[in-house]
Amino acid sequence: MKFLGKIGYTIGLPAVLLLGWWAYASIVPNFFVPPPGVVATAFLDVWVSERFLTDVLPSIARLLVGLGIAILLGSALGLTIGCVRWLRDVLEPVLEFIRAIPPTITIPVLLLLVGINDTMKITVIVLGSMWPVLLNTVEGVRAIDPVLSDTAQVYRIRGFARLWHLTVPSASPQIMAGVRQSLSLGLILMVISEMFAANEGLGFAIVQFQRTFAIPEMWSGIVLLGLIGIALSIVFQIVQTRVLAWYFGLREVSNAV
Amino acid sequence: MSFSNTGSVDGSRAATAVPGSRRGVSLSKWKSPRLRRVLRGTVGILGFLIVWQMVPLLGLADPQYLPPATDVIVVFVQKLTEPSFLIAVSQTMKAWVLGFGISVGSGVIIGLIIGSSTFLKRATHSTIEFLRPIPSVAMIPLAVLFFGIKLESELFLIFLAAFWPVLIQVMYGIADVDKVAEDTARSMQLGFVSRIRYLVWPTVLPYLLTGIRLAAAIALVMAITTELIIGTPGLGKSVVQAQANNQITLMFALILTSGVIGVAINGLTRVFEHQVLFWHHSVRAEIAA
């Protein structure tokens, strides 16, 4: 019974919404809002085909490469900047400024500097999604528990040992929070860079469908982008519960007391 | 914890009357480290500008595509008095203000409603987790079809992006209400209104302000992105036009402008956060540090 209730809660509202969509589309026929069935058919027709190899896979590959570089670069730079006090003071205003620039506005410039190719799209993703990781890492390093940091100092834990056993674990909840922001930002930048300048890729395909009024196909593209977003967030959550198991456990304990 | 906080919330009213004295103490006491930070920051900015200036001049990058810093700053300053530029900025800001306001308002209301009810929380959990990761830019074609190339499209897309952080933060905040404080409130027989006022609100507020800070930044990104992609009037559209006319220096000046606006928005939200949350331990710790 409990199990059934859980399922009911999980699929109840989505089912109602889907039904509402279907009812709306069939009662008020609207060219722009095809019923869910039509979108589902279009989804299978469009994406379970050659297009998956030519449009979807390259997009996802660019996204993953860009995110990987952004996360590595962001946390490495963040750890360095966070650990060295004078460096942090020197760079803070510049970093604040660069972060405040909406990353999408740099796309036209990167287009000129790098040209329309994979490098440009990956550069856009890296440059845009690196900042949340970098700045969160700096914040995380800065917010190390002073008791722990003093203890490490008393025991003369320095250099790499300090970095690995104190700094990285202390900052990791913050780093993960940054990674989470980076994922959604990276996906946005992937789509935008393809919408703005590309002849293949998911973003390009969706805009193309819209311009040719292939409405069900356009909807199916939106659904696919949504699914990619959801898949990214699920993978993230799995990784996070693994990496931060100790942290969540700690918080639960301190909450229960 | 929340109860000690509520104490300061009431006390805070009195404290705001004399902020000068508190600031005065911290200034005289921490003057030298703060001064050092400002100096170092200035060195950083100058260094950045010098590098930017030198890279095209030394031929490390094509000056045609990466104009030196001084050129860009000159154009930026010139633009500050040009009506077309100011209109573009005001159009972007209008979209930002409206979109941000709609997102925060609806996020708070819906968040409070869903967060206070276990049933609603359970019933909407899967839907929220499903809808939230969908990138708002995926809806760009839809916005064009529904609203055309108008402000409404921009607001729709800003809302889709900036609504979630507010909603989620408010719900987190309600879930984070201290168990001991909750039990204490119950045994003290606090009524509904005072429970909201003294128990829920002080716990939600820091979360809400985080949501507001995120939403403010996201709203700006989405406003400019929409202008860039679908061509609603504003800074983003100006960048595209500058690109079409091959005015590279102008493009950089416009990007600089967007950065200045972004810094202003981040700074304002942070100041607002500090003002509202000065009683909270996170802010107090920062002042002490």
Contacts between the chains, C-beta under 8 A, distances in Angstrom:
chain1	res1	chain2	res2	distance
A	9	B	122	4.5
A	9	B	123	5.6
A	9	B	125	7.2
A	9	B	126	7.3
A	10	B	125	7.6
A	10	B	126	4.5
A	11	B	126	7.0
A	12	B	123	5.9
A	13	B	123	5.4
A	13	B	124	5.9
A	13	B	126	6.9
A	13	B	127	4.7
A	14	B	126	6.2
A	14	B	127	5.6
A	14	B	130	6.8
A	17	B	127	6.9
A	32	B	142	7.9
A	32	B	145	5.0
A	32	B	146	6.6
A	86	B	40	6.2
A	89	B	36	7.0
A	89	B	37	4.8
A	89	B	40	3.7
A	89	B	41	6.2
A	89	B	44	7.6
A	90	B	40	4.7
A	90	B	41	6.8
A	90	B	43	5.7
A	90	B	44	3.9
A	90	B	47	7.4
A	91	B	44	5.3
A	92	B	37	7.8
A	92	B	41	5.9
A	92	B	44	7.1
A	93	B	41	4.2
A	93	B	42	7.8
A	93	B	44	5.8
A	93	B	45	5.4
A	94	B	44	5.0
A	94	B	45	5.9
A	94	B	48	4.7
A	96	B	263	6.5
A	96	B	266	7.1
A	97	B	45	8.0
A	97	B	259	5.4
A	97	B	263	5.7
A	98	B	259	7.3
A	99	B	262	7.7
A	100	B	217	7.7
A	100	B	259	5.3
A	100	B	260	8.0
A	100	B	261	7.8
A	100	B	262	2.9
A	100	B	263	4.4
A	100	B	265	7.5
A	100	B	266	5.5
A	101	B	255	6.1
A	101	B	258	5.6
A	101	B	259	4.1
A	101	B	262	5.9
A	102	B	220	5.8
A	102	B	221	4.2
A	102	B	224	4.6
A	102	B	225	6.8
A	102	B	258	5.5
A	102	B	262	6.5
A	103	B	221	7.1
A	104	B	221	6.5
A	104	B	224	6.3
A	104	B	225	4.3
A	104	B	228	5.8
A	104	B	236	7.7
A	105	B	224	5.3
A	105	B	225	7.9
A	105	B	228	6.5
A	105	B	235	7.4
A	105	B	236	6.4
A	105	B	239	5.8
A	105	B	254	7.4
A	105	B	255	5.5
A	105	B	258	5.1
A	106	B	255	6.3
A	107	B	228	7.2
A	108	B	228	7.6
A	108	B	239	5.5
A	108	B	240	6.5
A	108	B	242	7.9
A	108	B	243	4.4
A	108	B	251	6.3
A	109	B	65	7.9
A	109	B	248	7.8
A	109	B	251	5.7
A	109	B	252	7.0
A	109	B	255	6.7
A	111	B	243	7.6
A	112	B	65	4.9
A	112	B	243	7.4
A	112	B	248	6.8
A	113	B	61	7.5
A	113	B	65	5.3
A	113	B	66	6.7
A	184	B	133	6.6
A	184	B	135	6.6
A	187	B	135	4.8
A	188	B	135	5.0
A	188	B	136	7.3
A	188	B	137	5.0
A	188	B	225	7.7
A	191	B	135	6.0
A	191	B	137	4.8
A	191	B	138	6.3
A	192	B	137	5.7
A	192	B	225	6.1
A	192	B	228	7.6
A	192	B	229	6.6
A	195	B	137	7.5
A	195	B	140	6.8
A	195	B	229	5.4
A	196	B	228	6.9
A	196	B	229	6.4
A	203	B	137	7.8
A	206	B	138	7.1
A	206	B	140	7.9
A	206	B	141	5.6
A	207	B	140	7.6
A	207	B	141	6.0
A	209	B	141	7.1
A	210	B	141	3.4
A	210	B	142	8.0
A	210	B	144	6.4
A	210	B	145	6.6
A	215	B	145	7.6
A	218	B	141	5.3
A	218	B	142	7.5
A	219	B	142	7.9
A	221	B	138	7.6
A	222	B	134	7.9
A	222	B	138	4.7
A	222	B	139	6.6
A	222	B	141	7.4
A	222	B	142	6.6
A	225	B	134	6.9
A	225	B	135	5.8
A	225	B	138	3.9
A	226	B	133	7.5
A	226	B	134	3.8
A	226	B	135	7.7
A	226	B	138	6.4
A	229	B	133	3.7
A	229	B	134	5.0
A	229	B	135	5.3
A	229	B	138	7.9
A	230	B	130	6.2
A	230	B	133	4.9
A	230	B	134	7.2
A	232	B	133	6.6
A	233	B	129	7.7
A	233	B	132	7.6
A	233	B	133	4.1
A	255	B	179	7.0
A	256	B	179	8.0
